[in-house]
């Protein structure tokens, strides 16, 4: 995503000094009224951006220092193999979600099947799987309530993020390389949580496992300001109140129950010997094939192209290539159509994959 250059209030200019906002310490405010007034001036100064908010119990720091705001799928270990594995699990969760929406005849299930960002949005907002999207809200009161409810410390944190103005329910801005999803417009009415939280999700448009630098995915690039607020009740003052947890997470949310079922199914599939193990070992094999083929062709190739390239250079026999291609086809079915895969098939193909790995030329651990 393209970085923004925020216009700051005089107080924030003095506070940050020569440091960028993401590297400076959070600006302390003592009351909600004070915070609203500060946001009002920032909104006026940064009129080319639309301000969204995010509340957190901690100000997470990068190894080099300074605030970091990554979508969950890009946090911690971001080796190519690990990120691919996380996207495999996300694809699997999305397939199960589509199937459950259709079986339950939930309003909007046809659109859910067609649009990846809607699938990701529901899975992210209901905390089913890591996704390339990050939660925001258009309500400052919601952001402050989240921060306080999740914190056990005396201080918690609220971030003001500047994003391009919305044009549609799913707004993709090619100039800033940002996608913004308005949950209130794309989630089915049965999904209560997004409506009570005034939820939005944003990410780097069209970026999944292929990125030049991880920092291009960090929403610190769009940070306008960060505030430290007290967790104490006195923060709200007269006329304002914390939104209770029962309102932010309303009961009777049918989509929450459905998403809980998906989380259980995903956990069950991650025990040794089944789909989770298969996907992990396939990622290792795929990584070996791609790196070997890219080294000899000096270009990026798909798995199918990698197998073909290795055959042309006599690094694979045609028989091995056919077996690898069959394994690749089964992997696609397992990830995208898991309901068609039997447990007995998984065991058979897992054994086949391990045999193939032993027969590859100079296999790497």
C-alpha positions as CSV (number, residue, x, y, z in Angstrom):
1,X,0.0,0.0,0.0
2,X,1.1,3.6,-0.6
3,X,2.2,5.4,2.6
4,X,0.4,8.5,3.6
5,X,2.0,11.7,5.0
6,X,-0.3,12.9,7.8
7,X,-0.9,16.5,8.6
8,X,-0.6,16.8,12.4
9,X,-2.0,19.2,15.0
10,X,0.5,21.5,16.7
11,X,0.4,19.3,19.8
12,X,1.2,16.2,17.8
13,X,4.0,18.0,15.9
14,X,5.7,18.9,19.2
15,X,5.1,15.4,20.6
16,X,6.5,13.5,17.6
17,X,9.4,15.9,16.9
18,X,11.4,14.5,13.9
19,X,10.1,10.9,14.3
20,X,7.3,9.6,12.1
21,X,4.0,8.9,13.9
22,X,4.4,5.2,14.0
23,X,7.8,5.4,15.7
24,X,6.9,8.1,18.2
25,X,5.3,7.2,21.5
26,X,1.5,7.4,21.7
27,X,0.0,10.8,22.5
28,X,-1.8,10.6,25.9
29,X,-5.4,11.9,26.2
30,X,-7.3,11.8,29.5
31,X,-11.0,12.0,28.4
32,X,-13.2,10.9,25.5
33,X,-14.2,14.5,24.9
34,X,-10.5,15.5,24.5
35,X,-10.0,12.6,22.1
36,X,-13.0,13.5,19.9
37,X,-11.9,17.1,19.7
38,X,-8.4,16.0,18.6
39,X,-9.8,13.7,16.0
40,X,-12.0,16.5,14.7
41,X,-9.0,18.6,14.0
42,X,-7.1,15.7,12.4
43,X,-10.1,15.0,10.2
44,X,-10.1,18.6,9.0
45,X,-6.3,18.6,8.4
46,X,-6.3,15.3,6.5
47,X,-9.4,15.9,4.3
48,X,-8.0,13.7,1.5
49,X,-8.3,10.7,3.7
50,X,-11.3,9.2,5.5
51,X,-10.4,8.4,9.1
52,X,-11.0,4.9,10.6
53,X,-10.2,3.7,14.1
54,X,-8.8,0.6,15.8
55,X,-8.6,0.0,19.5
56,X,-6.0,-2.4,21.0
57,X,-5.0,-3.4,24.5
58,X,-1.3,-3.1,23.6
59,X,0.9,-1.0,21.2
60,X,2.6,-3.8,19.3
61,X,6.1,-3.0,18.2
62,X,8.3,-4.3,15.4
63,X,11.7,-5.7,16.0
64,X,13.2,-2.5,14.7
65,X,11.0,-0.4,17.0
66,X,7.8,1.5,16.4
67,X,4.1,0.5,16.0
68,X,3.2,-2.3,13.6
69,X,-0.3,-3.0,12.4
70,X,-0.2,-6.1,10.2
71,X,-3.2,-8.2,9.2
72,X,-3.1,-11.5,11.1
73,X,-1.9,-13.6,8.1
74,X,1.3,-11.6,7.9
75,X,2.3,-11.6,11.6
76,X,5.2,-13.5,13.2
77,X,6.8,-16.0,10.9
78,X,6.4,-14.8,7.3
79,X,8.6,-17.2,5.4
80,X,7.1,-17.9,1.9
81,X,6.3,-21.5,3.0
82,X,4.5,-20.4,6.2
83,X,2.5,-17.7,4.4
84,X,1.4,-20.2,1.7
85,X,0.4,-22.6,4.4
86,X,-1.8,-20.0,6.1
87,X,-3.5,-19.2,2.7
88,X,-4.1,-22.9,2.2
89,X,-5.9,-23.0,5.6
90,X,-7.8,-19.8,4.7
91,X,-8.9,-21.4,1.4
92,X,-10.1,-24.4,3.3
93,X,-12.1,-22.3,5.8
94,X,-13.6,-20.3,2.9
95,X,-14.8,-23.6,1.2
96,X,-16.4,-24.8,4.4
97,X,-18.0,-21.4,4.9
98,X,-19.5,-21.4,1.4
99,X,-20.9,-24.9,1.9
100,X,-22.4,-24.0,5.3
101,X,-24.0,-20.8,4.0
102,X,-25.6,-22.8,1.1
103,X,-26.8,-25.6,3.2
104,X,-28.4,-23.2,5.7
105,X,-29.9,-21.2,2.8
106,X,-28.5,-18.0,4.4
107,X,-29.5,-14.8,2.6
108,X,-26.6,-13.8,0.3
109,X,-25.0,-17.2,-0.1
110,X,-24.9,-16.8,-3.9
111,X,-22.8,-13.6,-3.6
112,X,-20.6,-15.2,-0.9
113,X,-19.6,-17.9,-3.3
114,X,-18.6,-15.4,-6.0
115,X,-16.6,-12.9,-3.9
116,X,-13.5,-13.7,-2.1
117,X,-13.4,-10.5,-0.1
118,X,-16.8,-11.3,1.4
119,X,-15.6,-14.8,2.5
120,X,-12.4,-13.3,4.0
121,X,-14.4,-10.6,5.8
122,X,-16.7,-13.0,7.6
123,X,-13.8,-15.3,8.5
124,X,-11.7,-12.4,9.8
125,X,-14.5,-10.6,11.7
126,X,-15.6,-13.8,13.4
127,X,-11.9,-14.8,14.1
128,X,-12.1,-18.1,12.3
129,X,-8.8,-17.9,10.4
130,X,-6.0,-15.5,9.7
131,X,-6.6,-13.3,6.7
132,X,-4.9,-10.5,4.8
133,X,-7.5,-8.0,6.1
134,X,-7.4,-5.9,9.3
135,X,-10.4,-4.8,11.4
136,X,-11.3,-1.2,11.7
137,X,-14.4,0.8,12.8
138,X,-15.8,4.1,11.7
139,X,-16.9,4.7,15.3
140,X,-14.4,6.3,17.7
141,X,-16.6,5.1,20.7
142,X,-16.5,1.5,19.4
143,X,-12.7,1.6,19.1
144,X,-12.2,3.0,22.6
145,X,-14.6,0.4,24.1
146,X,-12.7,-2.4,22.4
147,X,-9.4,-1.1,23.7
148,X,-10.7,-0.9,27.2
149,X,-12.6,-4.2,27.3
150,X,-9.6,-6.2,26.0
151,X,-7.1,-4.5,28.3
152,X,-6.0,-5.5,31.8
153,X,-3.5,-2.7,32.0
154,X,-4.2,0.9,33.1
155,X,-3.5,2.2,29.6
156,X,-4.8,1.1,26.2
157,X,-4.4,2.4,22.7
158,X,-6.5,3.9,19.9
159,X,-5.2,4.4,16.3
160,X,-6.5,6.8,13.7
161,X,-5.9,5.4,10.2
162,X,-6.3,7.4,7.0
163,X,-7.8,5.4,4.1
164,X,-9.2,6.4,0.7
165,X,-12.8,7.5,0.5
166,X,-15.3,4.7,-0.2
167,X,-16.9,4.3,-3.6
168,X,-18.6,0.9,-3.2
169,X,-19.3,-1.8,-0.6
170,X,-16.0,-3.2,-1.6
171,X,-13.8,-0.3,-2.6
172,X,-10.5,-1.0,-4.4
173,X,-8.2,2.0,-4.8
174,X,-5.5,1.2,-7.4
175,X,-3.6,4.4,-6.7
176,X,-3.1,3.6,-3.0
177,X,-3.2,-0.2,-3.5
178,X,-5.9,-0.6,-0.8
179,X,-9.1,-2.5,-0.6
180,X,-11.7,-1.4,2.0
181,X,-14.7,-3.6,2.8
182,X,-17.8,-2.1,4.4
183,X,-19.2,-4.9,6.5
184,X,-22.5,-3.3,7.0
185,X,-23.2,-3.6,3.3
186,X,-21.9,-7.0,2.5
187,X,-22.6,-9.2,5.5
188,X,-26.0,-10.9,5.6
189,X,-28.5,-9.6,8.1
190,X,-28.0,-12.8,10.1
191,X,-24.5,-11.6,11.0
192,X,-25.2,-9.2,13.9
193,X,-21.7,-8.5,15.1
194,X,-20.6,-6.2,12.2
195,X,-23.7,-4.1,12.5
196,X,-23.2,-3.5,16.2
197,X,-19.5,-2.8,15.8
198,X,-19.8,-0.5,12.7
199,X,-17.1,-2.7,11.2
200,X,-14.9,-2.3,8.2
201,X,-11.9,-4.4,6.9
202,X,-9.0,-3.2,4.9
203,X,-6.0,-4.8,3.2
204,X,-3.5,-4.4,0.4
205,X,-5.3,-5.0,-2.8
206,X,-4.6,-8.2,-4.8
207,X,-1.6,-9.1,-2.5
208,X,-1.5,-12.6,-1.1
209,X,1.7,-14.7,-0.9
210,X,3.7,-12.6,-3.4
211,X,5.1,-9.4,-2.1
212,X,8.4,-7.6,-2.4
213,X,8.6,-6.3,1.2
214,X,6.5,-7.2,4.2
215,X,6.4,-3.5,5.3
216,X,4.2,-2.7,2.3
217,X,1.5,-4.6,4.1
218,X,1.8,-2.8,7.4
219,X,-1.0,-0.3,8.1
220,X,1.5,1.9,10.0
221,X,1.9,3.3,6.5
222,X,-1.5,4.9,6.8
223,X,-1.2,5.9,10.5
224,X,-2.5,9.4,11.1
225,X,-2.1,9.4,14.9
226,X,-2.0,7.0,17.9
227,X,-3.3,7.7,21.3
228,X,-2.9,6.3,24.8
229,X,-6.1,6.4,26.8
230,X,-6.7,5.4,30.4
231,X,-8.7,2.2,31.1
232,X,-10.4,3.9,34.0
233,X,-14.1,4.7,33.9
234,X,-13.4,8.4,34.4
235,X,-12.1,8.6,30.8
236,X,-15.7,8.7,29.5
237,X,-16.8,11.7,31.6
238,X,-20.3,13.1,31.7
239,X,-22.6,12.1,28.8
240,X,-20.5,9.3,27.4
241,X,-20.3,5.6,28.3
242,X,-18.3,2.5,27.5
243,X,-20.2,0.2,25.1
244,X,-20.7,-3.0,27.1
245,X,-19.3,-6.3,25.8
246,X,-22.8,-7.7,25.4
247,X,-23.6,-5.0,22.8
248,X,-20.4,-5.4,20.9
249,X,-20.8,-9.2,20.8
250,X,-24.6,-9.6,20.7
251,X,-26.3,-12.9,21.5
252,X,-28.4,-14.7,19.0
253,X,-25.9,-14.2,16.2
254,X,-26.5,-17.2,13.9
255,X,-23.3,-16.5,11.9
256,X,-21.3,-16.7,15.1
257,X,-22.6,-20.2,15.8
258,X,-21.8,-21.2,12.2
259,X,-18.3,-19.8,12.3
260,X,-17.7,-21.7,15.6
261,X,-18.5,-24.9,13.8
262,X,-15.9,-24.0,11.1
263,X,-13.3,-23.4,13.7
264,X,-14.0,-26.8,15.3
265,X,-13.7,-28.5,11.9
266,X,-10.4,-26.7,11.1
267,X,-9.0,-27.7,14.5
268,X,-10.0,-31.3,13.9
269,X,-8.3,-31.3,10.5
270,X,-5.0,-30.2,12.0
271,X,-4.3,-33.3,14.0
272,X,-1.3,-35.5,12.8
273,X,-2.0,-37.7,9.8
274,X,-4.9,-35.7,8.2
275,X,-5.4,-32.6,6.0
276,X,-3.3,-30.3,8.1
277,X,-0.3,-32.6,7.9
278,X,-0.9,-33.1,4.2
279,X,-1.0,-29.4,3.5
280,X,2.1,-28.8,5.6
281,X,4.1,-31.5,3.8
282,X,2.8,-30.4,0.4
283,X,4.1,-26.9,1.2
284,X,7.5,-28.3,1.8
285,X,7.5,-30.3,-1.4
286,X,6.1,-27.3,-3.4
287,X,8.8,-25.0,-2.0
288,X,11.5,-27.4,-3.1
289,X,10.0,-27.7,-6.6
290,X,9.6,-24.0,-7.1
291,X,13.0,-23.0,-5.8
292,X,14.8,-25.7,-7.9
293,X,12.9,-24.7,-11.1
294,X,13.4,-21.0,-10.5
295,X,17.1,-21.5,-10.0
296,X,17.5,-23.2,-13.4
297,X,15.0,-21.2,-15.4
298,X,15.8,-17.8,-13.7
299,X,12.1,-16.8,-13.7
300,X,9.0,-17.3,-11.5
301,X,7.0,-20.4,-12.4
302,X,3.9,-22.2,-11.2
303,X,4.1,-25.7,-9.7
304,X,3.0,-27.3,-13.0
305,X,5.6,-25.3,-14.9
306,X,8.2,-26.2,-12.4
307,X,7.5,-29.9,-12.9
308,X,7.7,-29.5,-16.7
309,X,11.0,-27.6,-16.4
310,X,12.6,-30.3,-14.3
311,X,11.5,-33.0,-16.8
312,X,13.0,-31.0,-19.7
313,X,16.4,-30.8,-17.9
314,X,16.2,-34.6,-17.0
315,X,16.0,-33.8,-13.3
316,X,12.7,-35.7,-13.2
317,X,11.6,-38.7,-15.1
318,X,8.2,-38.5,-16.9
319,X,6.8,-41.1,-14.5
320,X,7.8,-39.0,-11.4
321,X,6.3,-35.9,-13.2
322,X,3.0,-37.7,-13.7
323,X,2.8,-38.8,-10.1
324,X,3.7,-35.2,-8.9
325,X,1.0,-33.8,-11.2
326,X,-1.6,-36.2,-9.8
327,X,-0.6,-35.3,-6.3
328,X,-0.9,-31.6,-7.2
329,X,-4.5,-32.2,-8.5
330,X,-5.4,-34.0,-5.3
331,X,-4.0,-31.1,-3.2
332,X,-6.2,-28.7,-5.2
333,X,-9.3,-30.8,-4.5
334,X,-8.4,-31.2,-0.8
335,X,-8.1,-27.4,-0.3
336,X,-10.9,-26.1,-2.6
337,X,-13.4,-29.0,-2.3
338,X,-12.7,-30.7,1.0
339,X,-16.1,-32.2,1.1
340,X,-15.1,-34.5,-1.8
341,X,-12.1,-35.9,0.0
342,X,-12.2,-39.1,2.1
343,X,-10.0,-39.7,5.1
344,X,-8.7,-42.9,3.4
345,X,-7.7,-40.9,0.4
346,X,-5.7,-38.5,2.5
347,X,-3.7,-41.3,4.0
348,X,-3.0,-42.8,0.6
349,X,-1.8,-39.5,-0.9
350,X,0.2,-38.6,2.2
351,X,2.2,-41.9,1.7
352,X,2.5,-41.2,-2.0
353,X,3.9,-37.7,-1.3
354,X,6.5,-39.1,1.2
355,X,7.6,-41.7,-1.4
356,X,8.0,-39.0,-4.1
357,X,10.0,-36.8,-1.7
358,X,12.5,-39.5,-1.2
359,X,12.9,-40.0,-5.0
360,X,13.4,-36.4,-5.9
361,X,17.0,-35.4,-6.9
362,X,18.9,-34.0,-3.9
363,X,15.8,-33.3,-1.8
364,X,16.2,-30.6,0.7
365,X,14.9,-30.8,4.3
